């Protein structure tokens, strides 16, 4: 059986888990729509989540790296509230 609890700290901030979930949805859409070839899914090697400042604002970056092929990584960006702000192959 599943147990649901509510307690602890409540935060309106976009968490790394939420970033991973949202980025995975977007990544899957890119593969499904052939914007990324199937090798991105079958050859996926690593997924990382990081934070940085961009123009003075906090940003969350989820990167998907594959074993082979060029480019090696695709980056998906969110602002600190979880709004998708873009994606690219450079991470910049």
N, C-alpha and C positions, 0 to 999 in steps of 0.2 A: 504494500500500500504506500501511497505517497503522502508525505506530510508537508504542509505548507505553514510557514511561520512568518510573522512580521515582527520585526524588532530591530534593535541595534540602531546604528546611525542611518539617517536618511540623507541622501545627497542628490542634488539636482545635476551634479556633474556627470559627464559622459564617462563611463568606466571603460577599462581596457577590455573587459568581457563584452560589453555592448559594442565596442569598436570592432572586435573580432567577428561578432555575429553579423553586424551590418556589412562589413567588408566582405565576408564570405558570401553573403547574398549577392552583392554587386559583382564579385569575382565569378560566381556561377552564371550570372546573367551574361557577362562578357564572353564566357566560353560557349554558352547556349546560343548566343547570337553570332557566333563565329568571329567576334572581335579579337578573341584570343584562340589560338588553335588548341586542339585536344591535348597536345603535349603539356600544356600548362597544368592540366588536371592530372594526367597520368604520370607526369614527371615532376610533380611538386615535391620539393625537398625540404623547404623550411618556410615558416610564417613568423614574422616578428611584429611586435607592436612597440612603437616608441612615441615620445612626445618631444616637441620642440617649439620654439618661439618663431613665428613668421610675421613680420611687420608688427611686432609688439604684441601679438595675440597668440594664445596657446593653440597648438595644433596636434592632433593625434594622427600618426601615420601607421598604416598596416601594410607591410610588404610581403609579397608572395614571391619566393625564389624557386626557380626550377633547376633541375640537374643539368640539363643541356639546352642549347639553343641561344639565340641572340634576339632580343635582349634577355638577360638572365633573371630580371625581376620586374614586377609591376607594383606600383605604389598607389594606395588609395588613401585620400586625405579627408579628415573631418575637423570641424572646429571643436572647441571645448564643450559645446552644447550638443554635439552629435550630428550636426548638419554636414552632409557630404559637400566637399568643396572642390573635388577634382581627383583625377588619377593620371598617372603617366609612367614612363619607363625610366626616368632619370632620378626620381626621388627629390627633385628640387621644386 
